[in-house]
């Protein structure tokens, strides 16, 4: 009798164990079924479709971002659609974002513009399961997945250190910013933080070039005329460098040190000719590549860090491999 009870107890224990094992197997299969779409792409077998919305379609800087994004898209088996306004137009950027959401893109890369309505559209995309990554300029109060680009405050500080070193801690500075956009303001804040440590260095004026070479030249010329003692000009957007060079050639060809941002051909030529001291160079191609790489990781189940900073470097005559100092 005791043996029969013992055997029944073992059978019951085995049955309970078998039930638990089956539940575990079924749960595991269900989890794999849920995760598989993230790992392999959409359920219909098509490649993931990413939309990249630049600030300006044919801007060389944004074309570099596109190049990097396309390289990563090919590497990870994704499709990239590059569409943006022909001229800077935040309203058009918003319209294209709405269009990408309506088309049910698998992911969206875009530039932040610091606008509440734009943030609402980013939140709308996130609510529909479309991950959004901000490139070049952040939209931190939105539900964007991450920001990929320059640490603009640190870039501004680096510019301040360049000017402080070149000036020996004494002199007057005129500054151009591309616009009132957040990335420009952050660069200016970082610059002010460093210059403020030098009592004999003075920022005499800050003007906006509205991301225009023509306006950069006009505003720089006006600063030089209004402040004849200005010894240093600093620009924080790509077109400021060529604009400042043009203004200096008209107003004061000698005795002026110019510091720029990014590495347009005219900017590099200015360094070669000793008309421009140095420029801080961003990595737009790397931004595009890294943004798509983060999306790939996200679709594999990895959550990216909120900020992914790409490097900056200083380009001057030594970095260009040019020997000798400027007169």
RAPEWO-V577945 format. One record per backbone hydrogen bond with DSSP energy under -1.0 kcal/mol. CO is the residue of the C=O (numbers start at 0). NH is the residue of the N-H. E is the energy in kcal/mol with one decimal. If there is no record, write none. Layout:
# RAPEWO-V577945
co: [CO | CO]
nh: [NH | NH]
e: [E | E]
This chain:
# RAPEWO-V577945
co: [0 | 1 | 2 | 3 | 4 | 5 | 6 | 7 | 8 | 9 | 10 | 11 | 12 | 13 | 14 | 15 | 16 | 17 | 18 | 19 | 20 | 21 | 22 | 23 | 24 | 25 | 26 | 27 | 28 | 29 | 30 | 31 | 34 | 34 | 35 | 36 | 41 | 47 | 48 | 48 | 49 | 50 | 51 | 55 | 58 | 59 | 60 | 61 | 62 | 63 | 64 | 65 | 66 | 67 | 68 | 69 | 70 | 71 | 72 | 78 | 80 | 84 | 88 | 89 | 90 | 91 | 92 | 93 | 94 | 95 | 96 | 97 | 98 | 99 | 100 | 106 | 107 | 108 | 109 | 114 | 115 | 116 | 117 | 118 | 119 | 120 | 121 | 122 | 123 | 124 | 125 | 130 | 131 | 132 | 133 | 134 | 136 | 138 | 145 | 146 | 147 | 148 | 149 | 150 | 151 | 152 | 153 | 154 | 155 | 156 | 157 | 158 | 159 | 160 | 161 | 162 | 163 | 170 | 171 | 171 | 172 | 173 | 174 | 175 | 176 | 177 | 180 | 181 | 182 | 183 | 184 | 185 | 186 | 187 | 188 | 189 | 190 | 191 | 193 | 194 | 197 | 199 | 201 | 204 | 206 | 211 | 212 | 213 | 214 | 215 | 216 | 217 | 218 | 219 | 220 | 221 | 222 | 226 | 230 | 231 | 232 | 233 | 236 | 238 | 239 | 240 | 241 | 242 | 243 | 244 | 245 | 246 | 247 | 256 | 257 | 258 | 259 | 263 | 264 | 265 | 266 | 267 | 268 | 269 | 269 | 270 | 277 | 278 | 279 | 280 | 282 | 283 | 284 | 285 | 286 | 287 | 288 | 289 | 290 | 291 | 292 | 293 | 294 | 296 | 297 | 305 | 307 | 312 | 314 | 315 | 316 | 317]
nh: [4 | 5 | 6 | 7 | 8 | 9 | 10 | 11 | 12 | 13 | 14 | 15 | 16 | 17 | 18 | 19 | 20 | 21 | 22 | 23 | 24 | 25 | 26 | 27 | 28 | 29 | 30 | 31 | 32 | 33 | 34 | 35 | 37 | 38 | 39 | 40 | 44 | 78 | 105 | 106 | 80 | 108 | 82 | 58 | 62 | 63 | 64 | 65 | 66 | 67 | 68 | 69 | 70 | 71 | 72 | 73 | 74 | 75 | 77 | 49 | 51 | 56 | 92 | 93 | 94 | 95 | 96 | 97 | 98 | 99 | 100 | 101 | 102 | 104 | 103 | 50 | 132 | 52 | 134 | 118 | 119 | 120 | 121 | 122 | 123 | 124 | 125 | 126 | 127 | 129 | 128 | 107 | 144 | 109 | 147 | 136 | 111 | 141 | 133 | 307 | 135 | 309 | 151 | 154 | 155 | 156 | 157 | 158 | 159 | 160 | 161 | 162 | 163 | 164 | 165 | 166 | 168 | 201 | 230 | 231 | 203 | 233 | 206 | 235 | 208 | 210 | 184 | 185 | 186 | 187 | 188 | 189 | 190 | 191 | 192 | 193 | 194 | 195 | 196 | 197 | 200 | 170 | 172 | 174 | 176 | 215 | 216 | 217 | 218 | 219 | 220 | 221 | 222 | 223 | 224 | 225 | 226 | 229 | 256 | 173 | 258 | 175 | 239 | 242 | 243 | 244 | 245 | 246 | 247 | 248 | 249 | 250 | 251 | 232 | 276 | 234 | 279 | 267 | 268 | 269 | 270 | 271 | 272 | 274 | 275 | 273 | 259 | 314 | 261 | 312 | 286 | 287 | 288 | 289 | 290 | 291 | 292 | 293 | 294 | 295 | 296 | 297 | 298 | 301 | 300 | 146 | 148 | 280 | 278 | 319 | 321 | 320]
e: [-2.2 | -2.2 | -2.7 | -2.6 | -2.4 | -2.1 | -2.5 | -2.6 | -2.4 | -2.7 | -2.4 | -2.3 | -2.5 | -2.7 | -2.2 | -2.3 | -2.5 | -2.5 | -2.4 | -2.1 | -2.5 | -2.7 | -2.3 | -2.5 | -2.5 | -2.1 | -2.5 | -2.4 | -2.0 | -2.0 | -2.4 | -2.4 | -1.0 | -1.6 | -2.8 | -1.5 | -1.9 | -3.1 | -1.9 | -1.2 | -2.9 | -3.2 | -2.2 | -1.2 | -2.3 | -1.7 | -1.6 | -2.6 | -2.3 | -2.1 | -2.4 | -2.7 | -2.1 | -2.1 | -2.5 | -2.5 | -1.9 | -2.3 | -3.1 | -3.2 | -3.0 | -3.3 | -2.0 | -2.1 | -2.1 | -2.5 | -1.9 | -2.5 | -2.2 | -2.2 | -2.2 | -2.5 | -2.0 | -2.0 | -1.5 | -2.1 | -2.5 | -2.9 | -3.4 | -2.4 | -2.1 | -1.7 | -2.1 | -2.5 | -2.0 | -2.3 | -2.5 | -2.5 | -1.0 | -2.6 | -1.8 | -2.2 | -3.6 | -2.1 | -2.8 | -2.0 | -2.7 | -1.8 | -2.4 | -2.8 | -2.0 | -2.0 | -1.3 | -2.2 | -2.2 | -2.0 | -2.3 | -2.0 | -2.1 | -2.2 | -2.0 | -2.3 | -2.6 | -2.3 | -2.4 | -2.3 | -1.3 | -2.5 | -1.7 | -1.5 | -2.3 | -2.4 | -2.5 | -1.7 | -2.5 | -1.1 | -2.2 | -2.4 | -1.8 | -2.2 | -2.6 | -2.5 | -2.3 | -2.8 | -2.1 | -1.3 | -2.6 | -2.6 | -1.9 | -2.0 | -2.0 | -2.6 | -2.9 | -2.6 | -2.4 | -2.4 | -2.3 | -2.2 | -3.1 | -2.3 | -2.3 | -2.2 | -2.2 | -2.4 | -2.1 | -2.5 | -2.6 | -2.1 | -2.3 | -2.8 | -2.7 | -3.0 | -1.5 | -1.7 | -2.9 | -2.3 | -2.0 | -2.3 | -2.7 | -2.0 | -1.2 | -2.9 | -1.2 | -2.5 | -2.2 | -2.2 | -1.9 | -2.2 | -2.3 | -1.9 | -1.5 | -2.2 | -2.1 | -2.6 | -1.5 | -1.5 | -2.2 | -3.1 | -3.9 | -1.8 | -2.0 | -2.1 | -2.2 | -3.0 | -2.3 | -1.7 | -2.3 | -2.5 | -1.7 | -2.4 | -2.3 | -2.5 | -2.6 | -2.5 | -1.8 | -2.1 | -1.9 | -3.3 | -2.0 | -1.6 | -2.9 | -1.2]
